[in-house]
């Protein structure tokens, strides 16, 4: 699959993207009092937006997707999780950066938001089982930006499966992999 990074980047910079992020944050972040775009330096560190709350501000990484394939079949949002890119760890496996990850579908405006550390933990604990059981799909993309090309490896996982795995971790039910169901 060929991924047009520039096209997604242009959307991320648009007023439509900002409105989508703002609506999602005010709906999903308990005490959100404002959302602002990050600067270029923050963006290079993986922060696209800053979400202001009474507890402080949190970095948000927007993961846009042009087409919401699962909406056609009435399913939950598909989240594309980058495992490696440019021969190094992808955004999912890198520490630092944004505290929140917002998956947003451009065509339907459906969104799913996760805390980055909890998302990373849930995926690392469950990915091999999800792949073995057909609950996650591997994906290789070839991206271009400004004349540069690179290959990335990702997995597609339904947002409800990710949320369920995070809930089990928070409840203490996923301390080990034995007996944990997808």
Secondary structure as UniProt FT lines:
FT   STRAND          2..4
FT   HELIX           5..12
FT   HELIX           15..28
FT   TURN            30..31
FT   STRAND          32..37
FT   HELIX           40..44
FT   TURN            45..46
FT   STRAND          49..53
FT   TURN            54..55
FT   STRAND          56..65
FT   HELIX           69..73
FT   STRAND          78..85
FT   TURN            86..87
FT   STRAND          88..89
FT   HELIX           91..93
FT   STRAND          100..105
FT   TURN            106..108
FT   STRAND          111..115
FT   HELIX           116..132
FT   TURN            133..134
FT   STRAND          136..145
FT   TURN            146..147
FT   STRAND          148..158
FT   HELIX           159..170
FT   TURN            171..174
FT   TURN            178..179
//
